[in-house]
Amino acid sequence: MSHIRSRKHNPTRIAAMVAATFSIAAGAQYANAADEAAELPEVSVKSQKEVPFKADESASQKFTKPLLDTTQTVQVIKKELLREQGVYSLTDALRNTPGITIQLGENGNTSAGDTFSMRGFNASNQLFVDGIRDLGAVSRDVFNLEQVEVIKGPAGADIGRGAAGGYINLISKLPSLDGKNYATVGYGTADKKRATLDVNQAVGDTTAVRLNALISDGNVEKRDEVDNQNFSLAPSIGFGIGTDTRFYLYSQHVRQDNTPDGGIPTIGMKGFYRAPTVSTGAPGPTAAQILEAQRINAGRKVDRENFYGSDNDYEKVDADMITAKFEHDLTPNMTIRNISRYGKTNVDRVVTGVNAISAPAATGADPDTWTLSRSRQRIDRDDEILVNQTSLNSIFDIGGFKNSFVGGLEFMHESQKSKGFGTSTQTVNGVAYTAISNPNANLYNPNENDLLGIPYAIPGTTTDGKTTTAAIYAFDTVDLTDQWQVNAGLRYEHYNTRTTAGTIVTGGANGNQASFPGYAVGSIAPSGGSASDNLLSWKTGLLFKPATNGSIYASYATSYTPPGSANFALVSTANNQNNGALDPQKTDNVEVGTKWDLLNNQLNISAAVFRTENDKQTSLNDLLQPEQIGKTRVTGIELLAVGQLTEHWQLSAGVTKLNAKAIDQQSQNNAGVVSVTNGVRWTPDYSATLWTQYQFNGFTIGGGARYMGEQKKLVTITDSATNNTPVIDSYVVADAMVAYAVNKNLNLRLNVYNLFDKEYVETLNNGGSRVRLGLPRSAMMTAEFMF
């Protein structure tokens, strides 16, 4: 929150009040009898009651005005809403905002951690904690969050590189002098157990400590062998709370021990297609190969509980961050802040992916003999970040115009180190590696006790990427009149990305030996590169207030995505966007919208129309030469309503209409086949979300639904009938909740998820061969203690 409330009393105002008091007292001595008999009118003082789901302001210091007067779409998801919904993961929390979709990963691989797109653009690396970029392939929990802020539209001026579709800012819980203690104990289906603790204690007039803790353990409904464990702590201390000078020291430590889920094959599902196998060098498939494909295409679904991995699949996550924040009020209308953070995350993960189905010639008529090939993927990755931000927030007048100003400096060092692994028989630098054990699984009756090998580490193939950034930014909103405001913001940054890696020279027709002349097959050639540039991102907006409780605005914003922006891994491939020699992609956004606080400021409704265009994507021109001519254009409409309709009736709802197009995008595979892309993957035309609840006589009854329109996997101009699982069908999922306040210290709540047990595809891989189905009907009973 960038506008400042004074913690000091104005001496002139106090003196005026004292003088007025003495004047009234003196006048009263001369009042006549009639005046003495007269009664002063009753004065009623009412404070604005907090609305559980509605936020009036962002916690970010980079916003110069309340949300009502902010010229872009910003949705705040408060902890009160997440608590009522029984939401625990960030992925589930983001289902409260339309226009966000979840991804699974490439072919046999599975993406780790929170992986999603916003308004048609990947936003997995646009996660922030208290305004600072958060790295790490971690599935985040909400136990230590006050709220989740979803800022949509290009935001280069706010956060720097990337952010073509927006970013997510997670706001941490911090100590306060008047905080309450809170604890939960929950048990649910699939033997899920969860307990949280939130203890906030004042230890002096201006000092407080807080501890948030989480322990959870449990399986996943209708998924054999898949389970998740999480133990997390978030201690914090605050000094000088309520004074002009405040200092907070806080940290978060996450330990996860999970069994990752590689999903199930798509056989038998709508759109499944298995092309006939063609032997190497053959002109086409044989009759037996055609028959095999026909049998498989007519095959039935597998049991959704089937687990195709091994009992030695694992995912271990260690994530730590420590933050120091200093604030000082220079004047009642000027505050300086400094925040420093160090964070490190390690993910060590072995997961099994499902691939091609085979129906052996001798027994192909018997589906119980069909098999499924499997891939093994290992990730051992370290993410590290060191950041320092200094900012100044001020409100002042220039020439009779009120200015709400934010300016700051940011220095940041980020690094990501990923080890290289192998699975096949090969010789590297004279060392012979034997292929790991990776037998096929029985398609309809897999055995988790199958002996599957763990991918082996290959020395010299670690990818080590680093980015350093120095930035200066400024935002200002000028009140031209009581009704008109104009704002502008910019961020100038210099970044430097360097990648060192080792690439195994494979040779052959489809190998890479030509890219590394002088290196023998089986040797490790140095790869990577460097990229350095200056970026100037900016935004501006004009706002009109037809009434104090409403606004109409128009805004324009930009952002840049340089090579290696997401994972600091630069390459030398000519038509790869991570080639350090390429220009940054540029994103422009135009948005026109309106926001209103209704029902005595208890309900906020907003509407926005926007157009976002990302330019300079790598493509092939008409001569099939690589060139940065590709574009992605997304136009849309978004409607939101958050707050309460009556004192006891709460609401959170939203709907988004998107029209996403790919322009001038074509590619060529190793066989010389050219593909033209005209769509954007995983971008539904419509998505909507709704949650509403009502309180009476100690009870709270609530429910909601979310709609996700059809999501296309196939976005190239080709025959969809011969493309495996080209789309994720649209779906509607409903949830319900009932709670009872036993007394002021105990509340019992039952959450039921997927009330009507709808079977739907939540995520599909890019190859179309495997899916993860959405959560079936399940429940969690939670006891909440306030003390």
N, C-alpha and C positions, 0 to 999 in steps of 0.2 A: 504494500500500500504506500503510495508515494506522496499523497497529500498528508499534512501533518496537523495533529491536534495538539494544541498547547497544553503543557502540564504546569504552566505558571499562571498566576493571577496578575492581570494588568494593574499596576499601582494606580494609574490615573482613574481607571474604572472603579477600583475600591474606594479611592478618595471621593469620587462623585457619589457613590452609594452612601458613604458615611455622611457627607454633607446633606444629601437628600433626607436621610433619616433624622438628622438634627432639625432640619427645616420643618419636617412633618410634626416632630415633637413640639417645636415652638409654636407652630400654628394651632396645635390642638389646645394649648393653654387659653387661647382667645375664642375658642369655638363656643357658640351659643347653645342653649339647651336643646333646640331643635336639631342642631348638628350632632350634639352628643347622643341624641336618641337614634340618629340615623345609623344604619348598619352598612358596613362595607360589603360589596358583592363577594360571593364565594369564588375563590380562585381554584381551579382544578388543574393540577399538574400531572400530565401523563407521560410516561416514558415509552418509547417505541419497543414493543415486545419482540424478542428475537424470533424469527421465523425459522423452523428447524431445517428446511431444505434450501432456503434462499440465502444467497450471499450478495451483499451490496457492493463489496469491494474485493479486489484481488489482493493477495498477500505479497505479490511481487512489487518491489520498489520501482520497477520500470514503468508502471502505469501511473499516469499523472492525474487521472480522474476516476471517480467511481465507475463501476461497470455500466451503469445506465448511460454515462456520457463517454464511453470508450468506443471509438469508431472501428470496431471489428468484432467478430463473433468470439466471445469468451464464455465458456460454460464452466461453472464451479460445481463440483460434486462433493458435497460435504460429508463428513464422517457420520452424521446422523442418518443420512439416507442409506449409506452403506451398511450401517448397523441394522437398520430395520429390514433391509433386504437379505441379511445374512451373507453379505459379500466379503470375501477374504483376499482374493487375488486382484492385482491391478487389471488383469485381462477382463475379469468379471466386472470390475468397477467401470471400465470404459464402455460396457454395454449400456450405460445410462446416457450415452451421447450417440446420436446417429452419425453415419458417415465413416465409421471405423470398422475395418475388417481384420480378421486374424489369419496368419499364414502358417503353413506347415513346413515347407522346405523343398529343396531340389531332389527329385528322383529318389534314390535310396537314402538320402540324408534327411535328417530332421533338424529344423532350426531349434536352437536352444534359447530358453528365456522368452521374454516378452517380444513377440514379433508381430507387427501390425502395420496397416496402411491407413492413412487419413486423407479423405477427399481424393483418393486415387493415387497418392504418392506414399512411398515407403517412409515410415516414421519411427522405425525400430531404434535408430540411433539419435532420436530427438527426445530423449527422456532427461529431465532435469529434477534435481532435488534442491529446493529453496533457491532456484535461479541458477544453479551450477550444473553443468553437464554431468550425467551419471553414466558410467561405462559398465560393461559386464553383461554376459549372457545369463542373466538371472531371472527367474520367475519371481516377481516382487509381490510381497504381502502388504496389506494396508494397515497392519497393527499399529504402526507408528506415524500415521498420517492424520493431520487435521482435515485436509481436503485435497482433492485432485483437480487441478486447473487445466482445462483443455483449451488451448489457444489455436484457433484455426486460421488458415491463410498463411502465405509466406511471411516469415518472421526473422529475416536476416538482420534487421535493425535491432531486434530484441536479443537474439542469441548468437548471431554469427552464421557461419557456414552451414549449409544444409537447410533443413526446415522448409522444403518446398510446399508441403501441405499444412504445416503447423508444428506444434510441439506440446508436450505434456510436462507440467510443472507440479511436482509432488511437494506438498508443504508439511514439514515435520512438526511434531508436537514438541513444545518447549515449556519450561517451567513458568508458572504464574503464582501470584500471591493468593489468589482466591480459587485455585483449582480444587476439584473434587477427585476422590479416589474411586477407581472403577476396576472391576474384575469380571471375567466371564469364564464359564465352564460349559463346554458343549459336547454332545455326543450325537452321531448321526449314522445313517446307513453306510454300508461298506466299512463298518467298524472305525469310522472317523472320530478322532478325539482331538479336542482343541481347547486350550486355556490361554487367556491373556491377562495381563496385569498392567494397570496404569495408575501409578502412585505419584501424586504431586503434593509436596509438603513444603510449606514456608518454614524456614529455619532462622528467621530474623525479620526485621521490618522491611528489608529490601532484597532478601536472598531467598531462593527457593531451589529445591531439587526435584527431579522427576525421573522415574524409571518406568519404561515400557518394556514388557517382556512377552514372548510368545513361545509356546511349545505346542506342536501339532504332529499328529501321526495318523495314518490311515491308508486304506486302499482306495481304489477307484471303482465306482459302480460298474458292474458288468465288464470288468477288464481283469483277466487272470494275470497274476504276478505283478501288476503295476501298483506301486505304492509311493507315498511321499512322506518325508519327515522334515521338520523344520524347527530349529531352536534359535531364537533371536533375542538380542538384548539391545536396548537403546537408552543408556543413562545420559542425564544432562543436568547442568547446574546453571543458574542465572544469578548475577550480581547486579545490584543497583536497580532492580525492577521498580518502576514507578518514579524513578528519578531522571535527571537530565543525562546521566551517563550509565549505560547498561552494557553488560558483557555476558555472553552465553558461550558455554563450552559443552558441546554435545557430540555423541558418536552413535554409531549403529554397527552391530556385529551379527552377521547371518551365517548359520551353518545348516546346510541342507544335505540330506542323504536320501536320494530318490532312485526309483527304478524307472528309466525313461520309457516312453511309449512310442514305438515305431509305427503304430497303426495296423490296419488290416487291408487285404487286397480288395479291389473294387469289383471283382467278378460278381456277376448277377445283379449289379446295381444299374440303374438307368444310365444309358450312354456308354457302358463298358464295351470295349472293342479290342480284340486280340488279332493283330494282323498275322497272316501265315508267315512262318519262319522261312527264310531263304538261305540255303547253304552258301558258304563263301565261294565265289566264282561261278555260281549257277545263274542261268538267265532268269529264273523265277522259281516259285515254290513247286514242289512235287505234289502229286495227288494226295499222298499221305500227310504232307504238311498242311495242305488246305483242309483236309478232313479233321486234323487235330485242332486247327483254329476254329472250325465250325463247332466242334464239341465243346471247346472251352467257352466260346461265345454263348452257348446255350446252357452253361453251367449255373448252378444255384449259388446263392450267397453263402458266405462262410458265417459261422457263429460270431457274433460281435465280441464275445468273450475271448476268442482265440488270441493267444500271445505267441508271436512268431520269433521272439528273441530267446535269450538264454538266461538262466538264473544267475549268470555272472555279468549281465548288463548292469551298469550303475551310472549314477550321476552324483558327484560330490561337489558342493559349492561352498567356498569360503569367501565371504565378502565383508570388508571392514572399511569404515570411513570415520574420520574425526574432523569436526568443524569448530572453528572459533569465530564468533561474531561480536563485533564491537559497534556500539551506537552512541553518538553524543549529540544532544540538542544544542547547537551553537546559539540559536535564538528560538523563540516560540515557533517560528516558521522556517527554520533551517536545521537540517539534521545531516550529519556525516556518518557514513557506515563503512566498515571494513569487514570482509568475510574471507577466511582462508580455510581451505579444505585439502586433506590428503585422503585418497581412497585407493584401495587395491582389491581386486576380485580374481579368484582362481576358479576355473571350471574344469573338472576332469570327468570326461563322459565317454562311455562306450554304449552304443545303441545299435540295434539291428533293424535294417530296413527290408521291406519286401519288394521283390522284383518280378521276374517272368514266371509264368505258369507253364508247366509241361504236362501233357497227357501221353505217357509212353505208348508207343505203337502197339506193343503186344497186349497191353491191358487198358488201352485208352478208353474203352467203353465203360470202364468201372471208375467213377469219380473218386472212390476211396483210395485209388492208387495214384491220383494226380499229385504232383509236387510243386513246390514253390522255391525258386532260388532266393537267396538272401544276401544282403550286403552288410558289411560291418564298418561302422564309422567311429572314429575316436577323435575327440577334441580335448586338448590339454592347453588351455589358454589363460594367459595373465593379462588383465587390464589394470592400468595404473593412471592416476590423475593427480595433479597438484595445481591448485588454483588460488589466485588472490584477486579479489575485487574490492575496489574502493569507489564509493558513490556519494553524491551529494544531492539531497532533495531540498527544494526551496520553493516558497511562495512569495512573490514580490510584485510590486507595481512598477511599470515603466510607461511614462506618458499617460497615466490614468488607466492603463490596461493591466488586468491581473494576469500574471504569468505563473504557471505551475511547471516547475523545471526539475529535470533529473539529468545528471551527468555523471560519468564514471570512467574508470580505467579497469581493464581486465588483463591479467597475465596468466597463461595456462600452458601446462605441459601434459600431454597425453601420450600413452604408449600402449601397444598391444603386441604381445608375443605369443605366437602359435607354433607348437611343435609339429613337425612333419611325420606322417605315419604311412606304412605300407601294409598291403594284405596279400600281394601276389608273389610268385617266385621271380626273383630278379637278382642281379649282381650290381652292387653300387660301390664304386671305388674299390673294387676287388673283394668286397665282402658279399658272400652268397646268402641270400635270404630265402627261406622256404615259405611257400604260401601257407597262410593260417588255415586251420580246419574250419570249413564253412559248408557243411553238407546241406542239401536241400531239405526243406520241411515238408511234411505231409500237409497238403493244402487244407483239408478239412479236420485234421486231428494232429496239430503240431505238438511237439514235445519240448517243454522248456528245459529238460535235462540233456538235450542234444549238446554235444561238446563243440562249442564255437570258440575259435581262437580270438585273442585280443590283438588288434593291429599293432605291429611292431614299430618302434621309433627308429627313424633314419637320421643319424648324425649329419649335421650340415644342411638340413632342409628346413630348419626353423625360420619362420617369417617374423621379422622384428620391425615393426613400424612405429614411428614417433612423429608427433606433430606439436610444434610450439606455436603459440598465438599471442600476439600483443594487440590490444584493441582499445579504442576510445569511442565512447558513445554519448549521445545527448538527445533528450526529448523535451519538448516544451509545448504546452497548451496555453493559448492566449484567449482570454474572454474578451471578445470584441464588444459585446453588449451582454445584457442579461440573457439574450436568446441565441446569440451566435458565438461559436467557438471555432478556432482553427488550431490544428496541431501539426507538428512535424517531428521526425526523429531520424537519426542516422547513426550508423556504426561504421567506423573505418578500422580495418584490421589487417595485419600482416601475418600470414601463416607460412610455415615451412614444414613440409612433410618429407620424411626420408624413410625408405624401406630397404632393408637388407634381407636377402633370402638366398636359398640355394635350390636350383631346379635340376632334377634328374634328367639327363639327356637320354631320350628314348629312341631316336632314329626312326627309320621306316617311313612309309609313304604318308602316314598320318602322325608321325612323330614330330619332334621339335628340334632335331639336329641342325636343320637349316638356320634356325634362329641363334645357334651357338657355334659358329664356325671355329674349328680348332679343338673342339672338345669331343672326346670319344664317347660312344654309346656306353652308358653305365657310369659315367662320371657326373660330378655335380658342378654345374656351371653357376656362377654368381648371377643373380637377377635382382630385380627391384628397381630403384630409381629415386629421384627426388623431384619435388615440385615446390615452388615458392611464388607467392603472388600477393598483391594488395587488393582487398575487396572493399567496396563502398556500397553498403546496403542502406536503403532509406524507406521511409513511409510518410504519408501525409494524409490529413483528413479534414473535412469540414462538417460541422455539426450545427443543427438548428433545433432549438427547444421550443416547440409550440406551446408547451406547458411545463411546469416544474417537474412533473412526473413522467415526461416523455422526451424522446429525442429522435431526430431523423438525420442520417449521416451518409456521407460518401467518402471512400478512402481508396488509396493506392499504396501498394507495398511491393518490395522486391526482396529477393534472396539469391545467393549463389551457392552452388554445390561443386567444389573443386574436385579433381581426381583424388581418389583415396580418402575422400571425406568420411566415409562410413567406417572403414576398418584400417586405414593408414597403410594399405597394401597396394603399392604402385606396381604396375606391370609395364612391359614393353610392347605388348600386342597392339597393332596399329588401330584396330577398330574396337578396342576396349576402353570404356569410359574412365578406367583407372590408369590409363596411360598418362604419365606425368607431363607429357608434352602437349596435352590437349588443354583447351580453354575450359574454365569452369562453366557448368550449366547455369543458365540464368532463368529465374522464375519471376513472373509479374502477376499481380493480382489486383483486380478492381472489385470493390464490394460496395453495395448500396443497401442500407438497412434502416430499421427503426426498432426502438426499444421503449417499453412502457411499464411503469410500476402501477398496478391497479389494486383495487380493494384495500384502500388505505395503506398502500405500499407493501402489501403482503404477497402479491403475486406479480411476477415479472414475465412479460411475454415479449418475444423478439422475432423479427423476420429479417432475412438477408438474402440478397441475390448476388452471386459472385461469378467471376470468370478468372481462372488461373491457367497460365500457360508457361510450360517449362520448355526452354529452347536449348539448342546446342547439344543435343543427344547424338551419339555416334550412330551412323547409318552408312549405307552404301548409295552412292549416286547412280545415275543412269549408266555410267561406265563401270559400275561395280567396284568403284574405288572408295575407300573409307573417307567419310567427310562428316562434319558436325552439322547436319542439316535436319535431324529428327526433332520432332516436337511432341509434347503431350498437352492436350487442351481439355480442361475440365470446367464445365459451366454447371451451376446448380442453384438450388433454393433451399434454405434451411429455416425451419420454424421451431421455436422452443417456448416452453412454458414451465416455470418453476416457482413454487411457493405454496400458499394455502388459499383455498376457496372460502373456508370459514375457520374459526379458531381450532376446530377439531378435524378438519378435512384437508389433507396435504396432497400435493400433486407434483410430479416431475414427468415431463413429456417432451418429445421432439420427433421431427420427421425431416428427412433430407431427400431431395431429388437431385441426382447427378447424371450428367451426360459427358462421358469421357471418350476422347478420340485420340488415336495415335496418327501423326501426320508425317509423311515422308520418312517412314521407317521401313527398311528392308535389310535382310541379312542373307548370308550364303553359308551352307554347311560344307563339310569336307567332301561330300559327293557332288558339289557344285549346284545343288538345288537352291534356288532363290525363294525366300519367303517374304511376303509383304504383310506387315502388321498394321491393323487398322483399329484395334481396340486396346483396352487397358485391363489387365488381369485383376480379378478379385475386386471389381468396382461395381456394386449393384446400382441399378437405376434408382431404386427406392430402399430406404431403411428407416425404421421408426422404433421408438421405445416409449414405454408408458409404465409409470408406477403411481398408484394412488392408495391412500389409507385413511381410515376414519377411527376416531377415538370416542368411546362412550363407557361410562361406569367402570373405569379401570381397564377395559378391554381396548385393544387396537386390532382392527381387521384390515388387511391390505392385500393388494395383488397387483399384478402387472403383466405385461406381455412385450415381446420384442419381435419385430418383423425384419427379416433380411431378404431382400430381393435376390433374383438370380445372379450368381457370380460366374463370370466367364473365365475358364482356363484357356480355351481356344480363342486367340485374338488375331490369328493369321488368316489370310484369305485362302481357305482350303476346304475340303469336303469334311464337314463335321461328322458325318456318318462313319468315317474311317479314322477318326481321331479319338483316342481313348478318353472316355469320361470328360466331354468338352465343357461341362458346366457343373456348378453346385446349384441344385434346385433351391428355389425360395422356400422359406419356412416361417412359421409362427410358433413361438414357445411361450407358455404362460407359467407364472410363478405365483405363490400365495403365501400369506403369513398371518398368524394370529398370535397375539401377545396378551398377557395379563399382568398388571402391576399388583403384586401381592401386598406390598406396602412401599413406602418411600425408599426402602433400601434393597428391594428385591423385585426383579421383573423376569417373567418367564416368557420365552418366545419360541414358537415353532415355525420354521421355514420349510416350505415344500417347493422344490425346484422341478421344472418341467411337469407341471401338474397333470397334464393329460398324456404323459409318457410318449411324446412325439419323437419318432426316430428321424433324425436329420443329420446331414453331413456338416460338421463344423469346419473342418479344414481338409483340403485336397492338395496333394503334391503336384508340382508342375508337370510331371509326366503322366498324371492321371491314373497311376497304377495303385495307389493306396490312399486311404482316408483315415481320419479320426472322426468318429461319430460324436455327436453332442451328448452331454450328460443325460442319462435316462431319468425317469422319475426317482427322486431321492429326497431326503429330509435331514434336517439338523435341529435338535432341541438344545436351546441355550438358556442358561441361568445367568442373569446379569446382577451383579452386586454393586451397590453404591455405598460408600462408607467414608 
